[in-house]
Amino acid sequence: MSLLPLSYRVVGQDDFMLEISVSAAGEYVVNTGDYASHTPRQGLLKGEHMAQLMAALEQLGEAREHPAPEGTSGFVAELVVGSGPGTRVYHFWEGALDEEPDLKSIVHQLDLI
């Protein structure tokens, strides 16, 4: 299996935002903060990290949503995997990661970028 292009966007409290895009070739761009205080960084995934990200993608189940329960706080995220007709979109809040080990694994690999 080759790496599928993916996009991960997190919105949290106090204007926190994180966006990570990874191409099929392993090129990544990471935008954090409010865009005024942090310069985007980019690079190319190394072999081991690319292999771990691919393994996490292989374990990722069907697209699904886990909205935040009313009255809760924390980040909400969108993960888009693939492109075209086979694109899978996952919407979830941070509490869902404890219930969804496949999502937690991919988020962990993305956080390491």
Protein Blocks (a to p, Z undefined) as FASTA:
>chain_A
ZZdddddddddeehiacdddddfkopacddehjhlmpccddddddfklmmmmmmmmmmpc
cdddddddehiacddddddedehjllccddddfklmmmmmmlmmmmmmmmmZZ
